[in-house]
Amino acid sequence: MRKNIKRHNLTRLNSSVSNINYHIIWTTKYRKHLLTNEIQVELKKILIEKASILNISIKAFELMDDHIHIFIHTGPNILVSKIVNMLKGFSSFRLRQSFPSLKKYKHLWTPSYFCESIGNISESSVIKYINNQKTIYSPVDYDINMFV
């Protein structure tokens, strides 16, 4: 007898059911402190817009002045590398349109990123970690270079 387990975070497609979550981090090129508060506000809007287009959901994100933490839920039909490339490319293009001062940089983001898959058990821990980025870690305490 099959148990009927109801889980709201599952992605159901014609031939699969999945729960795919990623914690992704990427940095600005040369770790430049480009992401001012004004830019961060616009960048959050841009990332939400692109996530909607890609049919992925952002569960949490935090933007620092030189890097981004984002926690997403997606289906099995899109590679994480494709998601990251589209988020980075779209955000770079749109930020340069909105902030002409960014046009002087040939590249806004580094080509690399850090990604880890997250299961159900640690999901709340990851969201708490991301949401507390600005309060727990100062630039001196936390070395993002260990990820990239």
C-alpha positions as CSV (number, residue, x, y, z in Angstrom):
1,M,0.0,0.0,0.0
2,R,1.4,3.3,-1.1
3,K,1.5,6.1,1.5
4,N,0.1,9.5,0.3
5,I,2.7,12.0,1.5
6,K,1.8,15.6,0.8
7,R,4.8,17.8,0.2
8,H,4.3,21.3,-1.1
9,N,7.8,21.9,-2.2
10,L,7.8,19.2,-5.0
11,T,8.0,20.0,-8.6
12,R,5.7,17.7,-10.6
13,L,6.3,17.2,-14.3
14,N,4.8,14.7,-16.7
15,S,7.5,12.1,-16.0
16,S,9.1,13.2,-12.8
17,V,8.6,14.5,-9.3
18,S,11.6,16.4,-7.8
19,N,12.7,18.6,-4.9
20,I,15.8,20.4,-6.3
21,N,17.2,23.3,-4.3
22,Y,20.5,25.1,-4.8
23,H,22.5,27.6,-2.6
24,I,24.5,29.6,-5.1
25,I,27.1,32.3,-4.5
26,W,28.8,34.5,-7.0
27,T,31.0,37.5,-6.8
28,T,31.7,40.7,-8.6
29,K,34.8,40.8,-10.8
30,Y,37.9,41.3,-8.8
31,R,35.7,41.4,-5.7
32,K,35.1,45.1,-6.3
33,H,32.6,46.6,-3.9
34,L,30.1,47.7,-6.6
35,L,26.8,46.6,-5.1
36,T,25.7,49.7,-3.3
37,N,22.4,49.8,-1.4
38,E,20.7,51.5,-4.5
39,I,22.1,48.9,-6.8
40,Q,21.2,46.0,-4.5
41,V,17.5,47.2,-4.4
42,E,17.4,47.1,-8.3
43,L,19.4,43.9,-8.5
44,K,16.9,42.1,-6.2
45,K,14.0,43.2,-8.6
46,I,16.0,42.0,-11.6
47,L,16.8,38.6,-10.1
48,I,13.1,38.1,-9.1
49,E,12.0,39.0,-12.6
50,K,14.5,36.6,-14.3
51,A,13.7,33.8,-11.9
52,S,10.0,34.2,-12.8
53,I,10.9,34.0,-16.5
54,L,13.0,30.8,-15.9
55,N,10.2,29.3,-13.8
56,I,12.4,29.0,-10.7
57,S,11.5,30.2,-7.2
58,I,13.9,32.2,-5.0
59,K,13.5,31.0,-1.5
60,A,16.0,33.5,0.0
61,F,18.7,35.8,-1.1
62,E,21.1,38.3,0.3
63,L,23.3,40.8,-1.5
64,M,26.6,42.0,-0.1
65,D,28.7,44.8,-1.6
66,D,30.8,42.3,-3.5
67,H,28.9,39.0,-3.7
68,I,25.4,37.4,-3.8
69,H,23.9,34.5,-1.9
70,I,20.8,33.0,-3.5
71,F,18.7,30.0,-2.6
72,I,16.5,28.7,-5.4
73,H,14.1,25.9,-6.0
74,T,13.9,24.5,-9.6
75,G,12.8,21.6,-11.6
76,P,15.0,18.9,-13.3
77,N,14.6,20.4,-16.7
78,I,17.2,23.1,-16.4
79,L,20.9,22.8,-15.5
80,V,22.2,24.8,-12.6
81,S,25.0,26.2,-14.8
82,K,22.4,27.5,-17.2
83,I,20.4,29.1,-14.3
84,V,23.5,30.9,-13.0
85,N,24.6,32.1,-16.5
86,M,21.2,33.5,-17.2
87,L,20.8,35.2,-13.8
88,K,24.3,36.7,-14.1
89,G,24.0,37.7,-17.8
90,F,20.5,39.2,-17.4
91,S,21.4,41.1,-14.2
92,S,24.6,42.5,-15.7
93,F,22.8,43.7,-18.8
94,R,20.0,45.3,-16.8
95,L,22.2,46.9,-14.1
96,R,24.3,48.5,-16.8
97,Q,21.2,50.0,-18.4
98,S,20.0,51.4,-15.0
99,F,23.4,52.5,-13.7
100,P,25.6,54.0,-16.4
101,S,28.6,54.1,-13.9
102,L,28.8,50.3,-14.2
103,K,29.4,50.5,-18.0
104,K,33.0,51.3,-17.4
105,Y,33.6,47.7,-16.2
106,K,34.1,45.2,-18.9
107,H,32.7,42.4,-16.7
108,L,30.4,42.8,-13.7
109,W,30.6,39.3,-12.4
110,T,33.4,36.7,-12.2
111,P,32.9,33.7,-14.6
112,S,32.9,31.3,-11.6
113,Y,30.3,30.5,-8.9
114,F,29.8,28.3,-5.9
115,C,26.8,25.9,-5.8
116,E,25.6,23.3,-3.4
117,S,22.5,21.2,-3.5
118,I,20.3,21.4,-0.5
119,G,17.9,18.7,0.8
120,N,14.8,19.2,2.9
121,I,16.5,18.7,6.3
122,S,18.9,21.6,6.0
123,E,16.7,24.0,4.0
124,S,15.7,26.1,7.0
125,S,19.3,26.2,8.1
126,V,20.4,27.6,4.7
127,I,17.6,30.2,4.6
128,K,18.6,31.3,8.1
129,Y,22.3,31.5,7.1
130,I,21.5,33.6,4.0
131,N,19.1,35.9,5.9
132,N,21.8,36.6,8.6
133,Q,24.7,37.3,6.2
134,K,24.8,41.0,7.0
135,T,24.4,40.6,10.7
136,I,26.7,37.7,11.4
137,Y,29.6,38.0,9.0
138,S,31.7,41.1,8.5
139,P,34.1,41.2,5.5
140,V,37.0,40.4,7.9
141,D,35.3,37.3,9.4
142,Y,34.2,35.6,6.2
143,D,36.4,34.7,3.3
144,I,34.2,34.1,0.2
145,N,37.3,33.1,-1.8
146,M,37.2,29.7,-0.2
147,F,34.1,29.0,-2.5
148,V,35.4,30.4,-5.8
